[in-house]
Amino acid sequence: MRAVLVRQPGGPDALDLVELPVPVPGPGQVQIRAEAFGVGQPDVLIRRGVYKWMPPLPANPGNDVAGRIAALGPGVEGFAIGQKVLLSARDLSQRGGCYADYVVAPADAVHALPDNVDLQAAVCLSNYQVAYALLHECNHPRAPKSVLVIGAAGGVGTALVQLAKLAQMNVIGTVSTQEKAEFARSNGADHVIFYRSEDVVARTRELTNGEGVGLVLDHVCGPEFTAYLGALGKWGTLLSYNAFAGLPEENLMGAMRNHLDICPAVRCFSFHIYDHDRDGRRALMRSVIDALGRNAIRPAISAVLKLDEVRQAHTLLEQGSALGKIIMTP
């Protein structure tokens, strides 16, 4: 079978398509014949060799695969040959391992999928799993009725927009281009703000009649992070779930005390909080699988490439221009 390996960390050229023996499922394991692979930032971090949860080299950087059960190991019950399933490396003992024609995994790590679910859509659900946790698991002081999504046209941003609308929130999203604005609106955003030409805080307050939003979701962080406190309403939460632009330079406690009239909260979130919370982690995935099965969400796929185009897939992801999820097929 074909599989992708990284022997020495580096750029997309570090990704090698190799031939390996087809893995055989042992006791309690299932063999999955892959039909769709997700391409995400954790894959890039493994390829670069900088992931905090780095698997040993040579490493297969894939973290999400959807397909059908091809074989059952001894003692496996509850699955059938040909059944649609989803596997996320979040449910494995280490990250990676999913860029391959066949993947073997513990049966209790695999998620069964409804028959009506499209496998290319299903492999996008890791983003929705994160988004669901951000919206519903972070214990906001009051259930937010409105949300500002920074980067509303990205992979997790798109999931946030759709799930926030499903929760009947008023959704404002920031974008950089007209194309991304149209894309965000097509996914349910009520309003968009062009962050390169508009004052995000002032425009947010204008769109909320001066009240501010209950929740700001930011994956960028950097020097502008504390400014978003000004977009919050009473009891509002500013939530950081990544820091692509580095950490804020301003004293965070000082900035919060400049907004004592709203009692703001700041939370730092990582999905790795669920690394040792199997039940909580899998409950999140079941929630978004159910939403997909009911057609309540519509994962946006920006590009579909072949597994032997894995270098192009990573290049496209790092360019940052993709609208929605990049996936690969065998």
N, C-alpha and C positions, 0 to 999 in steps of 0.2 A: 504494500500500500504506500501512498504518498503521505509524507508528513513534513512539517516545517520545523527546522532547527536553527537555533542561534548558538554558534560555537564560540565566537568572540563578539562581545557587545559592540554596537556601532549603529550606523544609519540603516536605511532600508536594504542596502546591499549585504548586510549581515544575515539576512533571511535566506536560508538555503532550503530548496525543496529536495527531499531525499527519499529513497526507497527504504522502507522498514518492514519487518515481518508483521502480518496482521495479528494484533493482540488477541489472546484467547481468554474469555472470562473465567475466573476462578470461582470458588464458593462465595455466594452472596453478591456476585458481580453480574453486570449485563454488558453486552457489546452493542454499541450504537453505530449504525451506518449513517455517516454525516450527510446532511442535505443543505445545511446553511451554517456559516460561521460568522459570528460578530467580530467587528474590528473596533477596538476601543483604546483609550489611553493606557490602561494597565498593560495591554499588549505592547505598546510603544515603550513603556518604562522597562518592561522585561527585556525587550530587544536592546535597549540602551544600557542595560545592566545596572540601573539606578533604582529599581523598585525596592521599596523598604521590605517587601515580602518576596524577595527574589528567589526563584527556584534555582537549584544547582545547574551549572552548565555541563554539557550542552542542553539548552532549554527549548521546549516548545512553547511559544509565547501565547497561544490562543487561550481565551478564558470563557468563551461561550460557544456552544454548538447545539444545533437542533437537528433531529433526524428520526430514524425509526429503529426499534429494537431488532437486532439481527441475530442475536444468540443470547441464551440465558445460562448462567453458571449454575452449578449444583445448589439446591436449596432456595432458589429465587422463586418467590410467589408474588402474585399481583401484577405481573407484566406479561404481555403476550408478544410473540414474534410479529413484527410489522406495526406495532403500536407507536404512535407519535410521542416523542419525549423531548425534553429540554434539559441540558446539563450546563450548570455554571460552575466554574472553578471555585467560586465562593463556598461551595458545598464539598470541596475536596480537601485533602490534608495539606496540599500546597497549591499555589496558583499556577496557571498555565496548563498545557497538555491537551488543548482542544483543537489545534490546527492539524487534523489528520483525517484520512478517509474513514477510519474506524477508530473509535475511542472506547476503552473499557473503563468502567467506573462502578463503585459500590451501588447496588440497587437503591439503597436508602438515600443516595445523593441525587438521584434522578427525579425530575418532575414529569409526571404524566400530563399529557395535553389532550384537550377535547379533540374529537375527530374533525371538527369543522375549522380548526385553527390552521392558518397558513404558517408553514415552518419558517419562512423568511421573516414574517412578522414576529413570530415567537422568539427568534434569536435576538430581537431588539429589546426584550423585556428586562434585561439587567438595568437599563437606564430607568425604566419605570419603577423597578424595585427601589432604586435610590430615591427617585422622585416621591414615591409614596411615603417613604420614611421621612423625608424632609417635610412633607406637608402634614403628616398625621402622627408621627411618632416622637416629635421633638418637644412635646409638652409645652406648647405656647401658652402664655398666661391666659389668653382668651382665644377661642377658636377664630382664626382670621377670616374676615369676610372679603378681604382684598389682598392682593399680592403683587409685588414688583419682582419680575423675573429678569435678572441680568443675563443677557445672552439668550434671548428667547427662541432663537433659531437653531441652537446647537442640539446635540443629542439628548442630554439630560434636560436642557431648556425646553425642548419640544415636549418631552414627557411631562414636565412640570406644568406647562400650559394646559395640556389635555386633562391631566388629573385634577388640576385646580378648577377647571371648568366643570368637570364631573362632580366636584364637591361644591358647585354653585358659587364659586368665588368670582369677584371682579378681577380680571387679569390684565396687568400692564406689563409689557415686555420691552426691553431695550434691544436695539438692532443697529447695524452699521450701514446697511444699504436698503434701497427700495425693494430689491428682490427678497431680502430677508424679512422685510416688513410684511410683504404680501404672504410669504410663507408662514410667518407667525400668526397672521390673521386667519389664514386658512386652517390653522390648527386650533383656533378658538380664542386667540388673544383679543380682548375688547379694545385695547389701545396699544400703540407702539410709540416709542420715543427713540429718536435718532441720537445716540449718545455722543456722536462726534460733532454734531451741530446744535444740539439743544442742551439746556441745563436739566439734567435728569431729575434732580430734587425739586426744582421749581415746577417743572412740568408735571411731576407726579402729584404735587399738592394741588395744582390747577385741575388735574383730571379727577381728583377726589374731593373737589369743592373745599379745599383747605384742610381736610381731615387727616390726610396721610393714609398710608396702607397699614394693614395689620402685620405684614410679613414682607421682608426683603430677602431674596435668595440670591447669594452672590458666590460665584466660583472663581472670581478674578482676584479679589482682595487688593493688595497694593496700596498706594498712597491715597486713593479715592475712597477707600473702604469706610472710614469714619464719617465721611460726608453723607452717606446713606442714612445715618441716624436722623437726618433732617427730613427724610421722606416718610418716617414712621408716624403713625397715629398713637393714641393712648394705649399703653400696654403692648406696644408693637415690639416685634423681634427682628433683629438683624442677624441673619444666619449665614455663616461662611462654610461652604462645603468643599472648597479647594483654595489654592493661593497661587494661581498661575503667574501673577504679577508680583509675588513676594508679599511681605508683611507690611502693614500700615506703619507709617513713620510717626504719626501723631500719637500722643498718650491716649490710650483707649478709655481709661477711666475718666480722664479729664474731659474727653469729648462727650462721654455719656452724661457727665454732670452738667454739661451745658444744655442738656435736654431733660432736666428733672421734672418738668411739667408733664411729661408723657410717661415717665418711669420706663425707659427703654430696656430691653434685654438684648444681650449679644451671646450667640451660641456658636461654637465651633463643632462641626459635624464631620465624621468620617464613617463610611459604611463598615469599617473594620470593628466598630463597636459590636457588630453582630458575629464576629469571628467565633466567639465562644457562646453564642446564643442561637443554637440551631433552630429551636422552635420559633423564635421571633423572626429569624431570617427567612425561614421557609414559609411562615405565615404571610409575610410581605409578598413573596413570589406567588403564593396561591391567590392572593387578592388581585394581582395584576393579570394572572392567567385567567381568572374568572372574568375580569373586565374585558380582556381580549376575546374570550369565548362568547361574550354577550355583544360584541362589536361596539362596546362603550368607549374604546380607545382605538386609534388608528396609527400604529407605528409608521413613521415617515422614513422611507428608505431613499437615500440620495444616490447610491451607486451600488451596482451588483457586479462584482468581478469574480473571476475564477481563482481557485486556490493557487494555481501556478502564476497568478498575477499578484501575489501577496506583497511584493515590493511596491508595486503601483498603488495597492490599497493603503499601505502605510504612508507612502508619499502624499497621497490625496488627503489622508486624515491630518497629517502635520501641516498641510497648507492652510487648514482652517476655513476653507470655503464651502465645505459640504453642508447641505441642508438636510439634516436628519442623519440617519445611521448608514454607515458603510458596511456592507456585508459581502461575503464571498460564498460561492457554491463550489462543489467538487469539480 
